[in-house]
């Protein structure tokens, strides 16, 4: 097999962090991968200099992952087509609302043997239906696309603090390649086959994290937040089993499931922004803009999409926690209703 060329499609804090992991492994497995790892960077200026130039000269993404040294074999590229040209492995790590428009630009520049892997935590909402992101990438590009998700706060991975992640492959023969590309002593990879369950977990846990943030904003304490996490996991599992075929219960106990839910409800940006929103007298979009330095929440968009999906099917009463979170954030429902909905027992 010829050496694999890797391209990272995205360069936020998580994109830059995973580029670091992939670049380290490209060097480690020099017989498998080309040393240079390209990273597509949406071009912007920082203190009068182009961000791509800063990354290539300083080996640091000073805007989205400041203070973390990136391997010198990462090449920041401002043109997505140039970044992806000739790649054998495309690592998608950008907000889910931009992934398909980005893929449309790549259809005629990728090789026929290219493989994809989605690190995008969201679902695609179109025509009142929800679709799996990796499956959408496959349809546009005509390639196989795996997915990675787990309890992976980017700053901690970048600082090489131990954590786990889960990769779901449609073709399990791709597992060894992805293991070499992503597994490190501090980033422990497990390979499974349930990509739908993995991606449902990655999308819905962000909604539940907003609920955890609402509890924190109300100073409700750890008992209430634990109830939100537990009820959230039940609703996540029920959603996956109800609307997506082939989802396995075991997936919800992998890093992509309960572990990711715990870490996101404890330290993720969705929790942090939601907590600030409760006492701000501002919209959550305003708070997001003020707090995240250009980064985007995934939980807010997903909460809207899931609510409209459930409403179209008259299923909102079957998912009282996710429904309450949406109404608090977007319909000015009293924040205290999150506890009211927790008291409502639903026989699952």
N, C-alpha and C positions, 0 to 999 in steps of 0.2 A: 504494500500500500504506500502510495506517495505521501509525503508529509502534508498534514492538514493545516490549512490557513484559517485562522480564527479572527472573526470580526465582532466587536461589541457594538450593538446598535442602541446607543443611549449612553449618557455620561453624567447623570445626576449623582447623588451620593452613593446610591446602591450600584449604579452602573460603573462608577469609578472604582468602587470597592471590589466588585466582581471582576473587573478588568485586571486588578492587582492579582487576584487569585489565579486567573487564567494565564496571565503573563508569567507568573512564577512557575506554573506547571508547564508552560510551553518551553521554558528553559530546562526544567527538570527532565522532561520527556522529549529531548531534542531529536530523538529518532522517530517520534510520532508527529510532532507539531513544528511548523515553521516558527522561528524565534520571534519575529515581529507580530505583535497583536495590534490590529487597528481598532481604534475606538472613535465612533462617530460622535462629534461634539457639535451641538447646536451653537453656531457662532455668536458670540457676544463680546462686549468689551468690559474689561475690569481695570480700572485706573488707567484708562487710555490705551491698553494693550489688548490684542486679541487673545481670547481664552485659549485657543489652540496653540498659539505661540508660547504662552506661559506654561502650559502643560508640557510641551515638547522641550522647552528650555529648562524649566525648574523641576520637572517630573512631579508635579503636584497640581491637583485641581483646586485652586485657591478659592473658588467660588462655592463648590458643592462638597468638597471633602478636604477642607483646609487642615494643614498640619500632618498629613499622611503622605509619606514618600511613596511614589509610584515607581514600579520597575522601569528602567530606561528602555526596555523593548516594547513599551506601549507607544504607539504613534497616534496622536490626536489628529483627526481628519475632519474638516468642516463640511465636506460633501458626502452625503450618505451613500451615493452610488459608488464613489471612489473607495469609500471604506469597505463596502461589501463586495466589490469586484473581485472575482476569482476565489472568494471564500468557500471553504468546505464546511465550516461551522459558523452559523450566525446565532449570536446570543442576544436575544431581544430583551431589553431592560429599559423601558420607557413607559410613560403613562398610557393606560390602556386605550384612552380615547384617541390616541395618535398612531396606534400600531398599524391599522389597516391602510391609512393614507401613506404611511412610510413604506409598507410592503408594496404598494402599487408602483412606487418609484424604482423598485428593485427587480421587477419581473424579468427584465432583459439583461441583467448584469451578473446574475448568480449562475454558478455551474450546475449542471444537471445532477451531480452527485452530492450536492450541498445538503446538510442537515441543519435543522433549526432547534433551538431550545428557548422556551419562553420563561422569563423570570417575572412576568407581568401579573400582578395580583388584581384581577378584575374579571368581569364578564362583559360580553358584547351585547348591548341592548339594541335591537332593531325590530321594527314592526311588532312591538309588544311581545317580543320573544327574547330570551337570553341564550347566548351561544358561548361555547368554550373558546377562549382566545387562541389556543394552539391549533384548534381545528380550523379556525378562520385563517390563520397564517398558512396552513397547509393548502387550503382551497385557493388562495390568491397566488401563492408561489409554486404550488405543485411539488412540495418537498415534505418529508417527514419532519414533524416537530414534537419534541419532548417538552417537558415542563419541570421547573425547579421551584420549590417553595419550602419555607421552614421558619423556625424561630431564629431569624437572622437580622437583627438590628445592624445596619450598615456600619456605624462607628465601632461597634464591638468586633465585628469581623475584620474591619480594617486594622484594628489594634491587635489582632491575632489572639483574641480571647476565645477559648474553646466554645464551640457550638455545633449543633447538628443541622442537617438539611435533608430534604427528600427530593429525589428525581424520579419522575414517572415517565417511562418510555413506552411508546406504542409498539416499537420493535425492540425486544429485550436484547437483541444482538448489538444494539447501540450502547448498551449499558457500560461495557468496559471503556469505550472511548470517552464517555462523559465522566466516568469515574476518574480517569487520568486527568481530564481537564479541570475538574472542580475539587476533587478530594485533596485535603491537606491534613497535617496533624492537628490543626486547630479548626478545620471546617470538615466535619465528619459526614460523609455522604451515605445514604441508604437508597437503593434502587427498588422501585415498585412498578406495577403495571397499571395502576388505577389513576390515569391522568385526569379524568373527569372529577373524581373525588378530590384529588389534590388541588385542582384549580377552583373548585367550589369553596374549599376551605380557605384558600388564599384570598378570595374575593370577599366572602361573608365575614371573616374575622375582623375586617376593618370597620364594618358596621357596628359590631359588638363592642369594639374598642371605643367608638364614639359614645356608646352607652356607659362604658366604664368611666370615660371622661366626664360625662354628665354627673355621675355619682360623685366624682372627686370635686367637681365644681359646686355641688350641693353639700359637700362635707359629710356625706352619708357613711363613710367608713368602709372598712375592709369586708365586713359581713355582707353588706349590700352589693359591693362590687363582686364578691365571690358568687353571689346569687346570679348576677348579670352574666358572669363568665359561664356558669353551669347551664343556665337557661339558654344562653347564646349557643353553646355547643349542641344542645338538644335541637334547637331550631336549625342550625347549620346542617346537622345530620338529616333532619327531616326534609329540609329543602332539597338536598342532594338526592336523597332516596326517592322523593316525590317527582322531581322534574328532570332528572338526568339518569339515564339507564346505565347499569353496570357499576354504580358507585358502591364501594365496599365499606362496611362498618369499620374494619381494621384501619383504614386510611385515617380516620379521625383520631387515632391514637399514635400516629407517626408525628415527626417533627412538624410536618406541614399542617397538622390538625391541632390537637390540644396544646402542644408546645408553642406554636406560633400564636394561638389565641391568648395564651397566658402572657407571653412577652409583649404582645401588642397592647394588651389591656394594662400592662404595667408601665411600659416605657416608650411606646410608639408615638408618632406625631399625631395620629388621629385622636388618641386619648388626651394628649397635651393640648391640642387646639380646642377640643370639645370642652375641656375643663375651663379654659380661659373664656370661651364663648358664653358660658352660662352666666357669668357676672359682668359681661362686657357691654350689654345693651347695643350690640352691633350684630350684623349678619355674620354667619360663620365664614362666608367668603371674605369679608373684610378682615376678620381675625386671622384667617389663613394667610392672606397677603402680608399682614403685619409681622407674622411670626416665622414664616417659612423661607424667606430669602429666595423666592421664586420657585420653590418646590411646591408640588401639588398634593393635596389629600386624595386618597383613593376612596376612603369610606363614604364621603359625602355624595360623590357621583354614584357609587354603587348603591347607597341607601335609596336614592331617587329611582334608580333603575329597577331595583328589586320591588319597591313599593308599587310602581306603575305596573310591573309584571304581575304582582299578586292582585292588584285591584282589578286588572282586566279579567282575572279568573275568579274573582270574588273569594279570595283566599286570605285576605289580610287578617281575619280573626284567627286563623290557624297559626299565625306567626306574630303573636302580640308584642314581643319585645322589639323585633325589627320594625314593626309598624309604629310603636310608640316612639322609637328613636327618630324615625323620619318625621313624625308629626311635631316633635319637640323642636327639631332643627328647622323645619321648613313651613310649618303651619302655626307656629307660635303657641303650641300646646304647652301647658305649665310643665316645667321640667320635673316636678314632683310626680307626674303621671308615670314616670319610669318605674317607681316603686308600686304604684297602683296596678300596673300591668304585671309586675312580678307576683303580686298576690293572687292573680287570676290563674287558677290551676287549669291546665289543658291536659287532657288525657292523651298522651302520645303513644 
